[in-house]
Amino acid sequence: KEVKSPLSTIDFYKILVRLADFEGSCHNYTAPDNDLLDFLKRQKSFFPDPLIYMEGQIIFDGQNSAIPAGSRILSINGITDEELMKSFFKYYPTDRFTQTTKLSASVNKSFGINYLLEYGLTDVYETEYVEPQSKNAKKIKIPAVTLEQRTKNEENKFSGPVSDLIDFNKQEPYSFEMINPA
């Protein structure tokens, strides 16, 4: 039903990930064409700062920005935080019952390539937020950055000193040896 006329690669990909998500297997991996991914990775169109999912909200986790760390993101480019998170669910298939992976990944892993796949390239991110301990919403326009700059900003996230302690990708490899095998 979805395909009645020719589609762009991205639109067709979105149908495939919805089908993979509907199937409900955590073992599927669906990715767009490498040429498309390589093209997107070369663009200066990435949201610059790290964001994290916390208790149903998108929380700003950047440093050296006009937005204070810990601010709640209300919308990006006119799309509410709730709409943003739901739009990314399809990129993270689960067993159709578990939602925690979808919720956290919809923020923690989506503001790179998946944002570009879902909403297209952009030069600026108009971001509405509320600072910690405040009730007043503010808006700011943040220029997009390259993937390289975004990666550097991710490595320098505000929560890094704590969150990196439980990130197995950032810990030293370890092993053990049984001294007295039974």
Residue pairs with C-beta under 8 A, 6 or more apart in sequence:
2 15
3 12
3 15
7 15
9 32
9 33
9 36
10 32
10 36
10 117
13 30
13 32
13 117
14 90
14 117
14 118
16 30
17 30
17 90
17 91
17 93
18 90
20 28
20 30
20 93
21 89
21 90
21 92
21 93
21 94
22 96
23 93
24 93
24 94
24 95
24 96
25 93
25 95
26 93
26 94
26 95
28 93
30 93
31 37
32 117
37 113
40 113
40 116
40 117
40 121
41 113
41 147
42 147
43 116
43 121
43 146
43 147
44 123
44 144
44 145
44 146
45 116
45 121
45 122
45 123
45 144
46 111
46 112
46 115
46 116
46 144
46 145
46 146
46 147
46 149
46 150
47 76
47 111
47 112
47 115
47 125
47 142
47 144
47 145
47 150
48 62
48 65
48 125
48 142
48 143
48 144
48 145
48 149
48 150
48 153
49 60
49 61
49 62
49 65
49 67
49 142
49 150
49 153
49 157
50 61
50 62
50 153
50 154
50 157
50 158
51 58
51 59
51 60
51 61
51 73
51 107
51 108
51 111
52 58
52 59
52 61
52 107
52 108
52 159
52 163
53 59
53 85
53 103
53 104
53 106
53 107
53 108
56 103
57 72
57 73
57 81
58 72
58 73
58 81
58 84
58 85
58 107
59 70
59 71
59 72
59 73
60 67
60 68
60 69
60 70
60 71
60 72
60 73
60 129
61 69
61 157
61 158
61 159
62 69
62 153
62 157
62 158
63 69
63 153
63 156
63 157
63 158
64 156
65 142
66 140
66 142
67 127
67 129
67 131
67 140
67 142
68 131
68 132
69 158
69 159
70 131
70 132
70 158
71 129
71 130
71 131
71 132
72 81
72 129
72 130
73 81
73 127
73 128
73 129
74 80
74 81
74 128
74 129
74 130
74 137
75 81
75 84
75 127
75 128
76 84
76 125
76 126
76 127
76 128
77 119
77 122
77 125
77 126
78 126
79 87
79 119
84 106
84 110
85 103
85 106
85 107
86 106
87 118
88 102
88 105
88 106
88 107
88 110
88 114
88 115
88 118
89 102
89 106
91 105
91 110
91 114
91 117
92 101
92 102
92 105
92 106
92 109
94 101
94 102
112 147
112 150
122 144
123 143
123 144
124 141
124 142
124 143
124 144
125 141
125 142
125 143
125 144
126 139
126 140
126 141
126 142
127 139
127 140
127 141
127 142
128 137
128 138
128 139
129 137
129 138
129 139
129 140
130 136
130 137
130 138
131 138
145 153
157 163
164 170
165 171
